[in-house]
Amino acid sequence: MNVRSSAAVRTSARSMSVGPVFLNAMHFASGQVKAFVRVLLNRREAGKLDQLSDHELSDIGLTRDDLRFGKSMPFNADPTTELARRARRNSYR
């Protein structure tokens, strides 16, 4: 093997190692996009709770204040997680 062919082997080895790194980065990015879409869909569903009466909300363990708190959470946070936690907490009262 001469100098040129060994340089070619090193170059091809470097370019082959970029593949797994790129795939890992794409997998991570797709996971982040999926999580963001899930948060958006859950926010939409949580918004539908506004249509329930106070009596119906109390049946599932929530209050209007709980809904307001869920809406005030940061945009990238899933309000349904907090609403579920509050519903469980309210059910013990």
C-alpha positions as CSV (number, residue, x, y, z in Angstrom):
1,M,0.0,0.0,0.0
2,N,1.5,3.3,-1.0
3,V,0.9,6.8,0.6
4,R,-2.0,7.7,-1.7
5,S,-3.9,4.5,-1.1
6,S,-3.5,4.7,2.7
7,A,-4.8,8.3,2.6
8,A,-7.8,7.1,0.5
9,V,-8.5,4.4,3.1
10,R,-8.4,7.0,5.9
11,T,-10.6,9.4,4.0
12,S,-13.2,6.7,3.3
13,A,-13.1,5.5,6.9
14,R,-13.8,9.0,8.1
15,S,-16.7,9.5,5.7
16,M,-18.2,6.1,6.8
17,S,-18.1,7.2,10.4
18,V,-20.3,10.2,9.6
19,G,-23.2,8.0,8.7
20,P,-24.0,6.7,12.3
21,V,-23.5,10.2,13.7
22,F,-25.9,11.7,11.1
23,L,-28.4,8.9,11.7
24,N,-28.3,9.4,15.5
25,A,-28.8,13.2,15.0
26,M,-31.7,12.6,12.7
27,H,-33.2,10.1,15.2
28,F,-32.9,12.6,18.0
29,A,-34.4,15.4,15.9
30,S,-37.3,13.2,14.9
31,G,-37.9,12.4,18.5
32,Q,-38.0,16.1,19.4
33,V,-40.4,16.8,16.6
34,K,-42.7,14.0,17.7
35,A,-42.6,15.3,21.3
36,F,-43.5,18.8,20.2
37,V,-46.4,17.6,18.0
38,R,-47.7,15.6,21.0
39,V,-47.6,18.7,23.2
40,L,-49.5,20.7,20.5
41,L,-52.1,17.9,20.2
42,N,-52.5,17.6,24.0
43,R,-52.8,21.4,24.3
44,R,-55.6,21.3,21.8
45,E,-57.4,18.5,23.7
46,A,-56.9,20.3,27.0
47,G,-58.5,23.4,25.4
48,K,-61.6,21.4,24.8
49,L,-62.1,21.1,28.6
50,D,-63.2,24.8,28.6
51,Q,-66.4,23.6,27.1
52,L,-67.3,21.5,30.1
53,S,-69.5,22.9,32.9
54,D,-68.1,23.4,36.4
55,H,-70.1,20.3,37.5
56,E,-68.6,18.2,34.7
57,L,-65.1,19.4,35.6
58,S,-65.6,18.5,39.2
59,D,-66.6,15.0,38.1
60,I,-63.1,14.6,36.6
61,G,-61.4,16.3,39.6
62,L,-60.6,19.7,38.0
63,T,-61.6,23.3,38.5
64,R,-61.5,26.4,36.3
65,D,-58.4,27.5,38.2
66,D,-56.7,24.2,37.2
67,L,-57.5,24.9,33.5
68,R,-56.2,28.4,33.8
69,F,-53.0,27.1,35.3
70,G,-52.6,24.5,32.5
71,K,-53.0,27.2,29.9
72,S,-50.4,29.4,31.6
73,M,-47.7,26.8,31.3
74,P,-44.8,27.4,28.9
75,F,-45.7,26.7,25.3
76,N,-43.4,23.7,25.0
77,A,-44.8,22.1,28.2
78,D,-47.6,19.5,28.1
79,P,-50.5,20.9,30.2
80,T,-52.3,17.5,30.3
81,T,-49.6,16.1,32.6
82,E,-50.2,18.9,35.1
83,L,-54.0,18.6,34.8
84,A,-53.8,14.9,35.5
85,R,-51.6,15.6,38.6
86,R,-54.1,18.2,39.8
87,A,-57.1,15.9,39.2
88,R,-55.4,13.2,41.3
89,R,-54.6,15.7,44.0
90,N,-58.2,17.1,44.0
91,S,-59.7,13.6,44.2
92,Y,-58.0,13.1,47.7
93,R,-59.8,16.1,49.1
